[in-house]
């Protein structure tokens, strides 16, 4: 591979210009549709699209075409097509690399440092703070810069299609329709590169081997039709929160956190267990990166157990609530209703739709005291487990990581969800997948003080350039 010096130099020059554009992107409150039903009227998603497209069209990439598909019934999609380049690209015009990212964002969340904020970009040393920079605004900039670096350095790449969607943080509900409409243009990708994942440290390229699925639903318990004086009725009229708590005990062992759904009981592949132990031996307990309060700690103290729990075990979280007034405004009233938003992470190979159906059955059957129990705003997306890595790709990943980071690549499972990967895995079973990203353990995507580690983004961009060139030169290409 002859790209090393020229590709790296081009990436570094480009990232000097990208960082100010990312400042502008972070400042746009492009909250995903699930959290901003009036997103079209507010216009922030389209502002982010316009910023990205303007930057893309300024790239010096041979033959590039940038298009925005903006149907009235869907969120917009940025589609970038780039023809094959270089002597190593071969003559197969259908051979395609699909690169993926998104530009919609999670909502604000509380708890930001006094000098930071979700829409306030701040570069503090190597960290660019603000919502969406690392999840996943940087992806389009890294993808095109990597392609541009290949061309500048005289390398080769196959035909590339870059998809940047605007509904990922809502579970990618619009993407299947977009992909169906684009099927002829996508061809049959032999390599998929996704830059929406994480990394355990900034010292190498981390490749994601699996993603958990997700089930979201709102549980509502109604017991009376209006609030009542707690001194008058408590002990006689049950509390709606206690009923909700009892219902959740049907889903989760409160002592251990074990999820009690048959659909989530899957066998963990031996390869994934071995990778977890190997990674834990190298990095130690990953939970050490998280901001526990004094005296608190993780559910398991062991490094391998932590990695397995966050990637192959189901886990239930209550991420929101209605019917509970702020403590400063809470009178002595027995509330008529409690609603809890549930987020259930399912194992990579579990059927998330089956898990949702089982969850609904367990929560609504035989409600205590005859309370009215309902499930609303329910949705699911199954996870993904990587196919076997082709020998050429295993070698290319190590070489790309060594060129960019000075260390070989490492593999680990990720606890989050990228719905598009499961869809692609079913649609293109023969494709190779490289899912990677810049989200370090304390980068805090979705939470306060989210940041992009700029040096990692630079190096990962260089690694992707080497990977594209290796793909073009792979055996039988």
N, C-alpha and C positions, 0 to 999 in steps of 0.2 A: 504494500500500500504506500503510495507516494504522496499522499495529501498532507502529511503532518504539518510542516511549517506554514505553508501557504494557507491551508484551511484554518488553522488555529489563529493566525494573524488576522484573517478576514473576519472571523467570528468575534475576536476581541474588538476590532474597529467597529463592527456593526453594533455590538452590545453597548458601546459608549453612546451610540445614537438611540438605541432602543430604550434605555432607562428613562430618559425624559418623556418618551411617548407613553411608557407604562405609568408614569406619574399622571398623565392626562387620563389614561384609561381608569386608573384606580379612583379618580375623582368623580367618575360617572356612577351614580347609584343604580346600576343595571341589574336590579333584583329580579330573579327568575319569576315566571308567571305564577307559580304555586304560592308565592308570598306577596305578589303584587298583581291582583286580578285586573287592574287597570293599566297594565304595563304599556299597552299600545297607546293609550291616551297620554300617559306620562312621557313617553318618547325616549326613555333612557336606554333601552335595549337598542333602538335604532341609532342613537348617538354613538354607542359603543361599536356597532356595526360600521358606521360611517368612518370612525377613527381607524379601525382595523383595515378597512378596504382602502382608504386613502394611503395608508402606509404600504400595504401590499402592492398597490399599483405603482409605487415608486421604486420597487426592487428591479435590479438589472438581471433578470432571469430570462433566459432565451425561451421564446414561444409561450410565455405564461399568459393565461386567461383567467381573469378574476370576475366572478359573477355573484350577485346576491339574489337568491330565490326568496321572494317575499310574498307568499300567498296570504290572502286575507284570513284564512282559517288556521294558519300555522305561525309559529315564531320563525323569524328569518334564519336562513342558512347561507353561510359564505362557502362558495365552491371555487376552488382554485385548481386548474388543470395545467400541468407542465409536461411537455413531451419528453421522451427519452433523450439523454444527452451523453455524448462521449463514445469512444470506440468500444468500451466494454459493455455498452447497453444491449448489444445484440440486435437481432432483427425481429424479435417477437413484440409486435406493437400492442398486444393484449396484456403483456406482463406489466403489472401495476403495483406500485406501493401506495397504500392508503394511509395518510397521516391524519390524526384526529385531535381535536381540542374543542373547548367551548368558551364562550365569553359572557354568559349569564352568571349571576352571583347569588350567594346566600344573603339573607337579610343581615341587619347591622349587628345584633347581639350586644349585650351589655358587658361592662367590665374592661373596656379599653383603658390603657394608661392615660393619664391626664394630658399628655402631650401628643396622643395619637387619636385616631378615629377611623371608622370604616372607609370614609370617603376623603380622608386627609392623607395623601401620600407623603411619607417621611423616609428619607434615606439616612439611616443611622449606621455608619460604618458599612458593612457588607450587606445589611438587611434593608430591604425596601418594604416598609410597613404599609398596610392598607388592604381592604377587601378585594380579592380577586386577582392580585398580581401573580401569586403562585398557583391559584386554583380558579381559573386556569388561563388567565389572560396572556401569560408569557408564551403559551404553546404555539400560537400562530407565528409569532416573531421568531421563535426558535426553529420552527419547521422550515420556514422560507429562508432563514439565514443559513441553515444547514445545507439546503439545496443550492443556494447561491454560492456557498463556500466550495461545494464540490465542483461547480462550474469554474469558479475563479482559479481553483487549484489544478484544473486540467483533469479532473477525475470523471467518473461516469455514474449515471443513475438511470434506472428504468423510468418509465412514465410514472408521474406522481399525481395523485389527487389528494388535495387537502380539504377536509371538511371541518368547518368551525360552526358548531351549532349554538343555539341560544335557549335551550330548554333542559340542559343536562341536570341542573340543580333541582328541577321539578320531576326528575325521573325520566327525562328524554321522551315525553309522550308524543312529540311531533316528529321525532326522527324516523320512525318506521315509514311514515307516509313520504317523507323526503327521499329516503333510500329507495323505496319502491319506484318513485318517479325517476330516480337517477340510475336505475339498475344497469341500463345499457352503457352509460358513461363510466360507471365504476368498473365494469368488466369483472374479471376474477382476480382479485388481489392475491399475490403470492406472499406479500409481507404487509402486516398492519403495524403501524407505529403510533402508539397512544402516549401523549405526554401529560396525562391527567392523574398520575399516581404519586407515590411518595418514595422516600429513600431513608435509610437508617442513619447514614452519616454522609458527609460531603467529600469522602475520600475515594469514591469509586462510583461506577454506574450500577445502580440497583435495579434489577429486573423483577417485575411483579409476576409471580407464578399463579396466583389465584386471587379472586375477588369475592367477597361475600355478597349475597343477595339482600334484598330489603323488603320488608312489609311495613306499610304505614297505615294507621287507622285511628279514628277518634272514638273512644269509648265514652258514652254518656249514660249516666244513672240519674233518673228522676224518681223522687219518692213522694213529694207533695207538690202542690201547684203554686205555692208561694212561701216566702220565708216566714219562719215562726219564731217566737220568743224562745230562746234555748232553755231558759229557766222554767218555762211552762210545759214544754213538750219533750225535752231531752230525757232519755231513758224510756220513753214510750214510743216516740217516733224515731226510727233509726237514722243515723247520719249518712248522707249520700256518699261521703268520702270513704267511710268505713265499708260500705257495700262495694265500692269500686276497688278498695284494697283487698277485700275478700275475693272478688272476681279475679284480680291479678294473680292471686295465689294459685289459681287453676292453671296459669300459664307459666309461672316462674316459682322455683324454690327460693323463698326469700332469704334463706340462710346461705345458700351456695351460689345463687344466680343461675342455676341450671334451668334451661328452658324445657318445659314439660310438654312438648309437642312431638308426636311421632314423626311428623314430616321433617323435623329438624334433626332427627337421629340418623346420621350418615357415617359411613366408614371413612376414616382419614387415610389417604394413600400413603404407603410406606415412604415413598419418595419425599412427600411433603413433611412427614415427621423427621426424616433424616435431615432435610434442609433446615428445619427449625432448630434442631440440636446443633448442627454445624454452625449456623449463624449465631446462636446464643453463646456457643463456646468462644466465638470471635469477639462479639460486641458486649456480652454480659446482659443483665436485665434491661430490656428496653423501657420498662416503666420508670426507671430512674430519671428519665427525661421529663416526666410530667410533674406539674406543680401541686403535689399533695400538700395539704395543710399539715402543720406540725403534728407528728404522732400518727398520721394516717399512712396507708400503704395499699398496694394492689391486692387483688383477690388471690393471686398466687405469687410467691416470692421467687420462683425459679424462672430463669430466662427463657428456656425452651417452652415451659408451660405458659408463659405470658404470650409468646409468639403464637402458639397454637390456639390459645383462647381468643386472641384478637383476629384470627384468620379463619379457623375451622370450627369454632364453637358458636352456636346461636347465642344472642344476647338481647335482652329487652331493656329499653330505656323509655322513661316518661319524659318527653321533650317539651311539653306544653300543657297548660291547664286553663279552663274557663270555669266561671262560677265561684272562684276564690278571690275575694277583694284583697287589696293590699292590706298588710297587717295594720298599718296606721289608720285604715278606714273600716276595719272589721269590727262590727258590733256583735253583741251577744245574740246572734241569730242562727238558728238552725237553717242552713241553706237548702233550697228545694232541689238543687241539681249540681252535679259535678261532671265535668267533661275533661278527659285526659287524652292527649295526643300520644300515641304509642309508636315507637320506632323499634322494629324487631329486625336485627341483622341475622340472616340465615346462612348456613354453611354454603360454600361454593357450589356443591353438587346437589343441594336440596331443591325441591320444587317449591318455589316461593308462593305460587298460586295455591298449592295444596296447603301450605302452612297458613296462609291467610284464611282459607276456608275452615281449617281446623280451629284456628284462633276464634273466628266468629262463632262457631258452634259452641265452644267451651265457655265463652264469655256470656252468651245469651241464653243458655239452657238453664231452666229452673232458677230464675233470679231470686236471691234472698228477699224475704218479706213481700214477694210479689212486686218488687220495684220494676219500673219500666227501664229496660236496658236496651240500648241501640248502638249500632256500629255505623259510622258514616265516614266519608272522605277516605275510603279504603282503596289501597292500590298495592301492587307487588311487582317485583322484578327479580328474576333469578340471578344467581351469581355466575361465576365462570372459573374454570380450571384450565390452565394452559395445556395445549397438546404437547406431545414429545418434541423437544427441541432438535431441529435438524443439525447434523454435525457442522455444516458450513456456518450456521448461525451461532452455535456455541463458540466456535473459534473466532468469528467476527466480533461477537460481544466482548470477549476478552481483549482482543486487539484494539477495538475501539475505546474500551475503558482504559487500557494501558496508555494509548496515545493521548487521551484527554485528561486523565486523572493520575496516571502513573501507577495504577493498581488494576488488577483484573476485575471483571464484573462479578457481582454476587446476586443471589436470587433469594426472594422471600415472598411470603403471602401478604396481602394487604387486607385490612379489615373493612374498608369502604366498598362502595358499589359504583360501577360504571356500566349502566344498563346496556349501552351500545356494544360493549365487548361480548356479552352473551348473545346478542342478536347477530353479530358478525361471526362468532364462532359457529353458530348454527348455519348461517348462510354460506360460509366459506370454510368448510371443514379441513381443507388442504392447506390453508394459509398458515404461515408462521406469524407469531405475535411477539412484539416487543412493547410491553407496557412499562413505562418508567415515569419518572417525575422528579420534582425538586422539593417536595414537601418533607422537610426534616421532622423528626418526632415532635419538636416543640414549635414548629411553624404555625400550628393551630388553625388550620383551615376550618372554616365555618364558625370559629370562635373569635374572641377578642384578640387583638395584637397579632393577627395573621401577618406573616411576612414571607417575602421571596428572598432567598439567599442568592445574591447576584453571582458570586463566583461559581456556585454549583450550576446555575442556569447557563453560564458561559461554557463551562466544561461539558455539560450535557449536550449542548448544541454542537460542539465539536465532535463528540462521540457519535451523534446521529449522522453527521456528515460522513464519517468513516464507515458507519454501518450502511448507508445508502450506496457508497462506492463498493463495499464488499458484496452487497446484494447483486449489484450489476455484474460482478465478476464471479459469482458463485458457480460451482460446477453445473453443467447442463442448462445454464441460463440462456 
